[in-house]
Amino acid sequence: MPYKLIEGQFHIHYSDRPRSGPEPDGDTLKFLPDNPVLVEDLHRSGPGPDFNGRNMINLRFDAIDALETHFSGMHQNEHWAEAARDVLLREVGFGDVHFFADLRHKVESVQHHPRCGYIYARTLDSHGRIVAFVYTGDSAQVDGADVFVNAEDVERSLNAHLLREGLVYPSFYTTLPVDLKASLAALSVEARQNRRGLWADATGNMGQTAEIGKLPTLEELVIWPKLFRRLARYFASGYQGLAEFESWLRADPVHRDDRVILPNMELGNIHDVIEITGNRVRMVYEPEEIIILPDDALTVAPPGPTLVEPRDIRIIAALVNPVGREAGLEKVTLLNPAPQAADLDGWVIADRANGRQVLQGTLEAGALTQVPMSQQVRLSNRGDSITLFDSAGRQIDQVSYSEREGQREGWTVIF
């Protein structure tokens, strides 16, 4: 699944109107792409890219979640929230950043601004932000190139640097390839085991409960940001104590009780990953073990165990809407980028409804194969997911496409 390389500039300050400027934090920056058309071509789950009047757009750093410096007038532990922000700004190359005394998140002045860099991106989120891996300096590849990003590439990103330093929580969505999940999870586990960065003060996790009776207590804690955002809204609504928190979550499965895939590969919700006793709460899984489904997710959890280590075969394209009749003419294209052949006997391609096609044969090193879909697999023109399993039932790759892409008769969707 290639990522789109997009070059541009990172901005944290408007020199003409600084008090109306960006509010950078530990996982968000403003980005001015050199070629905005490249952003328009990214997969979208909402109305499209949310460019401002300066042709800038927010970046949401893929796979990480920083503590909130400002969230609807609330915040998390300020020391570690601001530490992630400050390290990010330093790594990007900004110098001598000063914030307004009365607008603590607006940049009053900064040296070495803006800074050039590039991103690897595939999607826009439902708010029109680019979900991306972020890099400084110049890329060796041409702007707009389709890049097959591997673990080594991702480990060079600013996203990985923040994980490695223990300044952010891992936050993995189904859109993140499984081999990249494994690499980034390892960085987070190593930081946590060494109590690096915020992990020295983290609470509400598997090993320690957090006692929270009201909002001021919550704002001092280092806790999973996704849980914080829900608790913050809960307390801001007037609740005291945690007695009604789970019921409050369950009352809104879209905006509060997000869908997740649990470590046993069952579909669950946020309430399934926490345990509440009185006014004490803790997570029952480590954050890197949880996979979050986007609001518009078409995918469901595949049966059986999931992949926990990298694999090589990739789904790179699919003809989902052939001209004329579709039965037997839909095709999925697989690539083997490895230097050795792969035995595909017993492997499976599945659609969202778990219609399955069993594969046979060998895919030579560096080779492609187009797999015609049988009647058992029906790729919906209204959007669908395609999942590849090996002969042991482990998920090797998963892609999805939108209704917009599925409606283009005769066109092959590129992932």
C-alpha positions in Angstrom: 0.0 0.0 0.0 1.9 3.1 -1.2 1.9 6.4 0.7 1.9 9.7 -1.2 5.1 11.8 -0.6 4.1 15.4 -0.3 6.7 18.2 0.1 6.0 21.5 1.8 6.5 23.8 4.8 5.7 23.6 8.5 4.2 26.7 10.0 3.5 27.6 13.7 3.2 31.4 13.4 1.5 34.1 11.4 3.8 37.1 11.4 1.0 39.5 10.2 -1.6 38.2 12.7 0.3 36.2 15.4 -2.6 36.2 17.9 -4.7 34.4 15.3 -2.0 32.0 14.4 -1.7 28.2 14.8 -1.7 26.4 18.1 1.0 23.6 17.7 1.0 20.7 20.2 2.8 17.4 20.4 1.1 15.8 17.4 -0.2 18.6 15.3 1.4 21.1 12.9 0.2 23.4 10.1 1.4 22.3 6.7 1.7 24.3 3.5 2.0 21.8 0.6 4.0 22.8 -2.4 1.4 21.1 -4.6 -2.1 21.2 -2.9 -3.5 18.9 -5.7 -1.6 16.0 -4.1 -3.7 16.5 -0.9 -6.9 16.5 -2.9 -6.0 13.1 -4.2 -5.7 11.5 -0.7 -8.4 9.0 0.4 -11.0 10.9 2.4 -13.6 9.9 5.0 -15.3 13.4 5.1 -16.0 16.3 2.7 -12.3 16.8 1.8 -9.2 18.6 2.9 -9.8 21.5 5.3 -7.5 24.2 3.9 -7.5 27.6 5.5 -7.3 30.9 3.8 -3.5 30.6 3.6 -3.7 27.3 1.8 -2.5 25.5 4.9 -3.9 22.4 6.4 -3.5 20.6 9.8 -1.4 17.5 10.0 -2.4 14.8 12.4 0.6 12.7 13.2 -0.1 9.1 12.4 0.2 6.4 15.1 0.7 8.7 18.1 -1.4 10.7 20.5 0.2 13.4 22.6 -1.2 14.7 25.9 -3.6 17.5 25.4 -2.2 21.0 25.8 -5.7 22.4 25.2 -8.9 20.5 24.7 -12.2 22.4 24.9 -10.8 24.7 27.6 -9.2 21.7 29.4 -5.8 20.1 29.4 -3.8 17.1 30.6 -0.6 17.1 32.7 1.0 20.4 31.5 4.6 19.3 32.0 4.4 16.3 29.7 1.9 17.9 27.2 4.2 20.8 26.7 7.4 18.6 26.7 6.1 16.7 23.6 5.2 20.0 21.9 8.6 21.6 22.7 10.6 18.6 21.5 8.6 18.4 18.3 9.2 22.1 17.5 12.9 21.7 18.3 13.2 18.6 16.1 11.4 20.4 13.2 14.1 23.1 13.5 12.2 26.1 14.9 14.3 28.3 17.2 13.6 30.5 20.2 9.8 29.9 20.3 7.9 32.3 22.6 4.2 32.0 23.4 1.9 34.9 24.4 1.6 35.3 28.1 -2.2 35.6 27.8 -2.6 33.2 24.9 -0.4 30.3 26.1 -0.8 28.2 22.9 -0.3 31.0 20.3 3.2 31.7 19.1 4.2 35.3 19.7 7.6 35.0 18.0 9.9 32.3 16.5 13.2 32.1 14.7 13.9 29.9 11.6 10.3 30.0 10.4 8.9 28.3 8.4 10.7 25.0 8.1 10.8 22.8 5.0 10.0 19.1 5.1 7.8 16.4 3.7 5.2 13.8 4.7 4.1 10.3 3.8 0.3 10.3 3.8 -2.6 8.2 2.4 -5.7 9.5 4.1 -7.6 12.5 5.4 -9.5 12.1 8.6 -13.2 13.1 9.1 -12.1 16.6 10.1 -10.2 17.2 6.9 -6.7 16.8 8.4 -3.9 14.9 6.8 -2.9 11.8 8.6 0.8 11.5 8.1 4.3 10.4 9.0 6.3 13.6 9.2 10.0 14.3 8.2 12.3 17.3 8.1 14.6 18.4 5.3 14.5 17.4 1.7 13.4 14.1 0.3 15.5 12.1 -2.2 12.3 11.3 -4.1 10.1 13.5 -6.4 7.2 15.4 -4.9 4.0 13.3 -5.4 5.8 9.9 -5.6 4.0 6.8 -4.4 6.3 5.2 -1.8 6.1 1.8 -0.3 6.9 2.8 3.3 8.6 0.2 5.4 9.5 0.0 9.1 12.9 1.6 8.6 11.3 4.6 6.8 8.8 5.0 9.6 11.4 4.8 12.3 13.1 7.9 10.8 9.9 9.9 11.2 9.2 12.5 13.9 6.3 10.3 14.9 8.7 7.5 15.8 11.1 9.9 17.6 8.4 11.1 20.0 7.4 7.4 20.7 11.0 6.5 21.2 11.5 9.3 23.7 8.4 8.3 25.6 6.7 11.7 25.0 3.5 10.3 23.4 1.1 7.4 23.6 0.8 4.9 20.6 -2.5 5.3 18.8 -3.0 2.7 16.1 -5.9 2.7 13.6 -6.9 0.0 11.2 -5.5 2.2 8.4 -1.9 1.6 9.6 -0.2 -1.5 8.0 0.5 -4.3 10.3 4.2 -4.3 9.8 4.4 -0.6 10.7 2.2 -1.2 13.8 4.7 -3.9 15.0 7.7 -1.6 14.6 6.1 1.4 16.3 4.7 -0.8 19.1 8.2 -2.1 19.9 9.4 1.5 20.3 6.6 2.4 22.7 7.1 -0.8 24.7 10.8 -0.2 25.1 10.1 3.4 26.3 7.5 2.3 28.8 9.7 -0.5 30.2 12.5 2.0 30.7 10.1 4.6 32.2 11.3 7.1 29.7 9.5 10.4 29.4 5.9 10.5 30.5 5.9 6.8 31.3 7.6 7.7 34.6 4.4 9.4 35.7 1.7 7.5 33.7 -1.3 6.2 35.6 -4.6 4.5 34.9 -2.7 1.8 33.0 -2.6 -2.0 33.4 -0.3 -1.8 36.4 -1.8 1.2 38.3 -5.3 2.6 38.8 -6.0 6.3 38.8 -8.4 7.8 41.3 -10.5 10.6 39.6 -13.4 12.3 41.3 -13.5 15.6 39.4 -12.0 17.5 36.6 -9.1 19.3 38.4 -7.7 15.9 39.4 -8.0 14.6 35.9 -6.1 17.6 34.5 -3.0 16.8 36.6 -2.7 13.2 35.4 -0.7 11.4 32.7 -3.3 9.1 31.2 -4.3 7.7 27.8 -5.4 10.8 25.8 -8.4 9.1 24.3 -9.6 8.2 27.8 -8.9 11.7 29.0 -11.0 13.3 26.3 -14.0 11.3 27.2 -13.5 11.8 30.9 -13.0 15.6 30.4 -16.3 15.8 28.5 -18.0 13.7 31.2 -16.9 15.9 34.1 -17.6 19.1 32.1 -21.2 17.9 31.7 -21.5 18.2 35.5 -20.9 14.6 36.7 -19.0 13.9 39.9 -17.2 10.6 40.4 -17.1 7.7 38.0 -20.2 5.9 38.9 -22.1 6.9 35.8 -19.1 7.1 33.4 -19.6 3.7 31.7 -23.3 4.4 31.1 -22.4 7.8 29.7 -19.9 6.2 27.3 -22.4 3.6 26.1 -25.1 6.2 25.4 -23.1 7.5 22.4 -21.3 4.7 20.5 -20.2 7.1 17.7 -18.6 10.0 19.6 -17.8 8.5 23.0 -17.7 4.7 22.9 -15.5 4.3 19.8 -15.2 0.9 18.2 -11.9 -0.9 18.7 -10.4 -4.3 17.9 -9.3 -6.0 21.1 -6.1 -8.1 21.4 -8.1 -11.3 20.9 -9.3 -9.8 17.6 -12.9 -9.3 18.8 -14.7 -6.1 18.0 -15.2 -4.0 21.1 -15.7 -0.5 22.3 -13.9 1.9 24.6 -15.8 0.6 27.6 -14.2 -2.8 26.9 -10.6 -1.5 27.4 -11.2 0.1 30.9 -12.1 -1.2 34.3 -13.9 1.1 36.9 -14.0 0.4 40.6 -15.6 3.2 42.6 -13.7 6.3 41.5 -10.7 4.4 40.2 -10.1 3.6 36.6 -7.5 1.6 34.8 -6.8 0.2 31.3 -7.0 -3.5 31.0 -4.8 -3.6 27.8 -1.7 -1.7 26.9 -2.3 1.1 24.4 -0.3 -0.5 21.6 -2.5 -3.7 21.9 -5.6 -1.7 20.9 -6.5 -1.0 17.3 -9.0 1.8 16.8 -11.5 1.9 14.0 -12.1 5.2 12.2 -15.6 6.7 12.3 -16.2 5.6 8.7 -14.5 2.2 9.0 -15.8 -0.4 6.6 -13.7 -3.1 8.2 -14.5 -5.7 10.9 -12.1 -7.7 12.9 -10.9 -10.8 11.0 -11.5 -14.2 12.5 -8.6 -15.9 14.2 -5.3 -14.5 15.4 -3.7 -11.4 13.8 -0.3 -10.8 12.6 2.2 -9.7 15.2 5.4 -9.6 13.1 6.0 -8.1 9.6 5.1 -9.9 6.4 6.0 -9.0 2.8 3.0 -9.7 0.5 1.0 -6.6 -0.2 -2.4 -5.8 -1.8 -1.5 -3.0 -4.2 -4.6 -2.6 -6.4 -8.1 -4.0 -7.2 -10.5 -3.8 -10.0 -13.7 -3.5 -8.0 -16.2 -2.3 -10.6 -15.5 -3.9 -14.0 -17.2 -2.6 -17.1 -20.4 -4.6 -17.6 -21.1 -7.7 -15.6 -18.9 -8.0 -12.4 -19.2 -11.7 -11.4 -15.8 -13.3 -12.1 -14.2 -10.1 -13.5 -13.3 -8.4 -10.2 -9.5 -8.7 -9.6 -7.1 -8.1 -6.7 -3.4 -7.5 -7.4 -0.8 -8.8 -5.1 2.9 -7.9 -5.0 5.8 -9.8 -3.5 8.6 -7.2 -2.9 10.8 -9.8 -1.1 13.9 -11.3 -2.6 12.5 -14.8 -2.3 9.4 -16.6 -3.7 6.3 -16.9 -1.5 4.1 -20.0 -1.3 0.5 -18.8 -1.4 -1.2 -22.3 -1.0 -4.0 -21.9 1.5 -3.8 -18.1 1.7 -7.1 -16.3 1.7 -8.5 -13.0 0.3 -11.6 -11.8 2.1 -14.1 -9.0 1.7 -15.8 -7.0 4.4 -18.6 -9.6 4.7 -16.0 -12.3 5.1 -16.6 -13.8 1.7 -13.4 -15.8 1.1 -11.3 -16.9 -1.8 -8.5 -19.5 -1.2 -5.3 -19.0 -3.2 -2.9 -21.4 -4.7 0.5 -21.4 -6.2 3.8 -19.5 -5.8 4.4 -15.8 -6.2 8.0 -15.3 -7.4 10.3 -12.7 -5.9 9.5 -9.2 -7.1 6.5 -10.5 -9.0 2.8 -9.3 -9.3 -0.2 -11.5 -9.7 -3.8 -10.6 -10.5 -6.3 -12.8 -8.6 -9.7 -13.1 -10.2 -12.4 -13.1 -7.6 -15.0 -15.9 -7.5 -18.6 -15.7 -6.5 -17.6 -16.0 -2.8 -16.0 -12.6 -2.8 -18.1 -9.6 -3.8 -16.3 -6.3 -3.8 -19.0 -3.7 -3.2 -19.1 -0.6 -5.4 -20.3 1.4 -2.3 -16.9 0.9 -0.6 -15.4 -2.2 1.0 -12.3 -3.7 2.6 -10.0 -6.4 1.3 -8.0 -8.5 3.7 -5.2 -10.9 3.0 -4.6 -13.9 5.4 -1.8 -16.4 5.2 -2.4 -20.2 5.5 -2.3 -20.0 9.3 -5.1 -17.4 9.4 -2.8 -14.5 10.3 -3.7 -11.1 8.8 -1.0 -10.1 6.4 -2.5 -6.9 4.8 -5.7 -5.0 4.7 -6.9 -2.1 2.5 -10.1 -0.3 2.0 -11.6 2.0 -0.7 -14.4 4.5 -0.6 -17.7 4.6 -2.4 -16.3 7.4 -4.7 -13.5 5.0 -5.8 -15.9 2.1 -6.2 -18.3 4.0 -8.5 -15.6 4.5 -11.2 -16.5 1.8 -13.6 -13.5 0.1 -15.3 -10.9 1.9 -13.1 -8.5 0.0 -11.0 -8.2 1.3 -7.4 -4.5 1.8 -6.3 -3.7 1.3 -2.6 
